[in-house]
Amino acid sequence: MGEKLWESRFKESLDPLANRFNASISFDKRLYPYDIKGSIAHCRMLAKIGVISEQEAEKIIKALYEIKEELDHKMPSLDEYEDIHTFVETRLVEKIGDTGRKLHTARSRNDQIALDMRLFIKDAVKDILSRIKQLQKVLITTAERHLDIIIPGYTHLQRAQPVLLSHYFLAYYEMFQRDKDRFLQTIKRTDVMPLGSAALAGSSFELDRNMVAKELGFKEISRNSIDAVSDRDFLLDFLYSCAVTMMHLSRISEELIIWSSYEFGFVTIPDAYATGSSIMPQKKNPDILELIRGKTGRVYGNLVSLLTVMKGLPLTYNKDMQEDKEPVFDSYDTTRDCLELMKRTLEKLSFNREKIKAALKGGYITATDLAEYLVRKGVPFRTAHRIVGKIVLYAIEKEKELWELSLDELKSFSSVIEEDIYEWLDPIKSVQKREIFGGTGPEHVKKMIKELKKELESQLLLPTGRSL
């Protein structure tokens, strides 16, 4: 059992089971780059204010870089250590002796872990923002390549009105754009440097916290030491942002799963992102999309998990807060991978034009156009709605589509109907008539693709002023 940083206070060692239960090294070891980065900044500051000499600082920093290199090259078994802070400090002392013991002056593991997690989240958000941007590029490319495809739009999973396939995919672009905004807000609230708060009361040393914040790239420093070591709101922001992004990934997954079914047949999932059955040779299952949909639940669970941990905690630090890391790491890893897999799937997705075209011929999807035609002829909309409802019921009984009804049949429901009615019953012309801003009209959608391309190509700046 490795030496504990705090064990001089105790007469007996931790029970082996309690030791394993208490340790966080198995998951917080991934924080080592941030722990070392924070330690280097803290060391330089201690030298500046005269707590350690410049020579001691150089010795400590050189050893910290060596430790990082060792861990970058190969992560050893760290099971005997309580946490990553303990390992780094122990290894430092092994390398340079008592000088290494000076590094922890004026800090606690409480503000140290708060720092590490903030540094981690800033990098995690940048990575996710980049991946969302790449997915949005694919959505735009998909929309641009298929401007000629019209699909049935659905409400309640029932055929509703014809829309451009491009318009459909751009709807997901908008969802992911809002996701980016949420992550940017997460960065804003994460960009606060807690080091110097120590255990909870701050330090009696005249620390130069602004120096540390500048070196570590933080925009602000924490204003209250009690809040700084007990705040995990920024992690909840991150988990919520991941949960909403996963919800959007789940929705598009569900869409593609349905569209790839034999009953729909609108799309063909790439072989590289599908699997087969162990018993049914004919099967091609959209397993990757189903897993994205399924993993959304675990990301939701991670958010609820940390909310539950935090809901009853008194100030300041409590060991319960060690339970913040696994949900955060898991949500980051899951969201990152799902974004990448969705991008790759969409890049190779193929559309079955004939099946889509055939679907446009059923479901009375231009009924709204027929009602709008009557309104243009002077019929009040509510009256027009009632008339069209009767026409649809008649067509169902005759087993005909609206465009298959004769002019005499249509006129029997309203005398204002003329020969020009048939252009209002054509799905292609229905789409062409919706050139309103935000609508599915082809010209408007083309303009939106151009605008969104420019939007995406423009430099995305983080609230700190650094470019992504």
N, C-alpha and C positions, 0 to 999 in steps of 0.2 A: 504494500500500500504506500503510495508516494507521500512525501512530506506535504503537510497542509500549511498554508500561509498563516493560519490562525491557531495552530494546535498547541502553542505554548500555554494557553489558558486552561487546557484540559488535562485531566489525569489519565484518562484511558482513550484508546483509539476508537474510531467509529466501527460499529459492527460491519462486517463485509457487505451484507445485504444493504444496510443503510448507506454505506459508502457508494455502492453502485446506484442506489436510488437517488442519492444527493448529487451525483456527478452530472455534468453537462458536456463533458469533453467529446462525447460521441457525436454530438451535433454542432456544438459551437466551435469546433476546430476549424470549420470553414471560414471563421472570422479572423484567422491569423493575419492576413495581409492588413486588415484594418487595425487590429490590435497593435501590430508592430508600427504601422504608420502613425497611430496616435501616440505611441510610446516615444517615437523619434521626435515628434513635435513637442511633446511634454518635456523631453530631455533638453532640447535646445532652449526652451523657455527657462528651465531650472538653472541652466548655465548663465543665461542672460541676467537673471535676478540675483546671481551669486550663491545659490544654494549648493551647487556643485561647480567644480572648476571646468574651464574649457577643455583641459586635457582629459578629465573624467568623462565629459560629454562626448568627446571624440571617440574614446574607448568604448563607451556604451553604444553609441550609434553604429560604429563599425561592427560590433558584435550582433546588434539587432539585424543589420543587413545580412550578415552571415547566416543567422537563424532563418530569415526569410528565404534565402537561397536554398538552404537545406530543405525547408518545407516545400518550396516550389518544385524541387527536384524529386523528392520522395517523402510522402507523409508516413512517418513511423507509427508504430502502435503507441497510442497515448493513453491507454486504459488506466494506467496507474495514477494519472493526474486528475484533479478535480474539475478543472476547466482550462480553457486556452490561455487565460491570463497566468495561471499557475505554471503551466508548461513554459511559456515564454520567459517568465521571471526566473524559474529554476534553471533553464538552459542558459540564460544570461549569466547567472551566478557561477554556473559550471565553467563558463568560458573566461570570465574576467574577475571572479572572486567577489570580495566585499563591495567593490565599486558598483557592481550590479544591484546590490541591495539598496542603493541610494535612489534608484529610479522611481520607486513608488512613493517618494516624498510628495505630500500635498495632493494625493489622489486616492480614490477608493475603487474597489471593483464595481461599486455602484455607478459612479460617473463614467468609469471605463467602459462598462458594457453598454451604457446609454450611448456613448460616443460610437462604439463599434457598430451598433445596430443602425445608427443614423447614417454612418458612412456606407454601410451595406445597402440600406434602402435607397440612398442617392444613386448608387451604381445600378441597383436592380431596376429602378424606375427608368433610368436612361436606356438600359437594355430593352425593356419592354416597350418603351416609346419607339425605339428603332424598329422593333419587330412589328408593331402595329402599323407603322408607316410602310413597311415592306408589304404587309397584307393589303393595305389600302391601294398600293400601286397595282397589285394583282387584280383587285376589284375594278379599278379603273380600266386596266388593260382588257379584262374580260368584257366589261361594258362596251368598250370601244370596238372590239372585234365582232360583237354580235348585235349591232344596232338594228339589223334587219329582222331580228326574231321578236315576234309578238307572242306572249303567253297569256293564258287565263290567269288573272289575278284572283285571289281567294279572300273571302271573309268567312269565318266559322268553318273553314276547310271546304266551303262550297264555292263553286265557280261564281264569280261576281262580275268583273269587267275586264276587258282586254287591256294589257299594259305591255310596255317594252320590257324585255328581259334585262336590258341595260338599266332601265329605271329601277328594277328590282334590286340589282346588285349595288347600285349607288345608294339605295336605302341603307345597306349595311355599312357602306363607307361613312355615312352620317353617324351611325351608331358608334363606330370605332373612333370617329373624330371627337365625339363627346367623351369617350373613354380616355383619350389623350389629355383632354382638359382636366379630367379627374386626377390623373397621375401627375400632371403639372402642379395641381393644387397640393397634392401629397408632397411633392418636392419642396414647395414653398414652406409648408409647415414642418418639414423634416430638417430644413436648412438652418438649424439652431445648434450651436456648439455647447454641450453640457459640461465639458471637462473643466475642473476648477470647483465644481459643486462638492467634490469629495463624497463623504458618506451621505450627508444631508445638509450640513451647516456651512459649507464653504470651507475656506482654509485661513489659517492665521498668517500664512506667508503672503507677501505682496505679489501675487501671481499676475503675469501679463497675459490675461485671457485673450485679449485682442490679437496678440502675436500668434497664439496657438490657432485661433479661429482663421486667421489669414493664411497660415501655412497649410491648414487642412481644407481650405476652400469653403468655409462657412460664411454665410452672409451676416448672421447675427450670433450673439452669445446669449445664453439663457439668463433671465432676469431674476430667477428665484431658485435657489439651490434645492429647496424641498421639492418643488415641482419638477425640476430637471431630472432628478434621479428616479422619480416615481411616474413620470409621464410615459405612457405607451399609446397615446392618441395617434401619433404619427404612424404607428404600426397598424392600428385599426383603420386609418385612412387607406393605407396600402392594401390591407386585406379586403376592404370594401371595394376599392378600385379593381382589384383582381377578380372579385366575385361578379361585378357588373360586366367586366370584359368577358369572363367565362360564360355568363348568361347570353351575351351576344353570339359568342362562338357556338354555344349550344343551340341557339335558334337557327343559325345558318346550317349547322350540322343536321338538325331535324328536317329542315327544308330539303336538303340534298338527299337525305335518307329516303324521304317520301318520294321525291322526284326520281330516284333511282330504282324504285320498286317496279315490278312487272306491270302493276296496275297503272302506273303513271308513265314510266319509261321516258321521261324527259331528258335525263342525263345518264351518262355512263361513268361510273367511278373508276379512276385509274387502277390497274391491277396492283401497282406498287402500294396502294393504300386500301386494299381489300384483302379478305381472306376467304377460305373455303370451309366446307363442312367435313367432319371426320366420317360421316356416314352417307351424306347426300352429294354425289359427285357433281351435280349440276349447279350447286350453290356458289354464289359470289356475294359475300356479306360485306357491308360497309362498316367493318369493325372499327376502323380508326375514327370515323365520325361518331360511331356509337360510344366509343371510349371518351371522346371529347365531351359528348353530352353527359356521360356518366361521371366523369371527373369534375364536372361543374359542382356536383353535390359535395365533394370533399372540400372544395375551395369555399363553398358556403359554410361548411362545418368548421373550417379553420377560423372564419370570422366570428361565428357564434362561440367557438371555444375560447378565444381571447376576450371577447366581451364578457363571457361568464367568469373568467379568471379575474378580471379587473373590477367587476361590479361591486364587490364587497370589501375591497382592500383599504385599510386605513393608510394614511401617509406615514412613512415614505416607502422605502424599499421593503418588499416582502419576498420570501423565497418562491411564492406562487408565481412571481413574474418571470421565473426561469422558464415557465411554460409558454412564453411568447415566441421563442425561437423556432421550434419545430413547425408550428402552423405557418409562420412567415416564410421559412425556407421552402416548405412544401408548396405553398401557394405560388411563390415565385417560380419554382421549378416547373410546376404543372402549367401555369399560365404561359410561361415562356415556350414550353414544348408544344402546347396546343396551338399557339399562334403560328409557330413554324410549320406544324403539320397541316393546318388549314391552308396556309399559303401554298404549300407544295401540292396539296390536293387540288386546289382551284387552278393552279397553273396547268395541270394536265387533264382537267375535266373536259369532257366532250358532250355536246348537246345533240339530241336526236330530233332534228328539225321536222321530220315527217310526223312523228308522234305528237309533237307540240302543235303542229299545224292542224292535225286531226282533232285535237282537244278543243281548238277554237270553234269547231263546228257544232259543239253541243253545249247545253247548259243555259241557253237563252242569255248569253252574256252581253248582248246589246239592248237589253230591255230598258236600261236607264237612258240610253240614247233615244229610244222610241218615245219615252216620256218627255225628254227634252225637246224632241221634234214637235210634239203636241203643244208644249208650252210656247214654242216659237210661232205656232199657229194661233195663239191666243187662248189656249186652254189653261186654266189655273193648275199649278203643279199638283196639288192634292187630287184634283179631278183626273188629271193625266195619269197619275200614279194608279188610281183605281181602274181606269180604262185599260192600262197596260197589264195590270194584274189579271184582268178578265181575258185579255188576248193570250197571255201566257198559259192560263188554265185551258183555254180552247186549243192552243197548239199542243199541249201535253196530251189532251184527249184525242187529238187527231194524229198524234205521234209525228209531229212536224216541228222544225225549227222556225223561228220567226221569219227568217228570210225565205222560207219555203212557202209561206202563206201567200195566196193570191191577193191582188189589190182589192178585189171584191170582198174577200174574207176580211181583210183589214178594215175596209171602209164600213163594214157592217157594225164596227165598234165605234167609229167616229167619222163623220162626214168630212172633216178637215184633212183627212189623210189623202195624199196624192201620190203620183208615180215617183216623186222624188224621195219617198220614204225609204226606198231600198238602199240608198247610199248611207242612211243612218243605221242600217242593220248590218253593215259590213264591218267586221272587227278591225280591219286595217284602217279604214276611214275613221272609225271611232277613236283610235289612238291619235290619228293625225289632227283631229279636232281639239285635242287637249294641249294646246300650246301655252296655256297659262303658266306663269312662273311657279315652279314647283310641281307642275303636272308631267304627264308621261308623253307629251308631244315630242316627236322625233327631233325637231329643230331645237326645242328647249333642252332636251337631253344632250344633244351635241354640244350646245353652249356650256352646259353644266360640266361635261367631261373636260372641256378646255379650261374652265375656271378651276376645277378641282385639281387638274394637273399642275396648274400654276401655284395653287395653294399648297400642294404637297411638295413641290420643288423649292418653294421659298424656305429660307432658313428657319428652322425651329429653334427658338431660344428658350432656355430654361429661365425661371425667375431670377436665378443668380446672375444672369447676363452671359453665361457661358453657352456656347453653341453645342447642339447635340450632334 
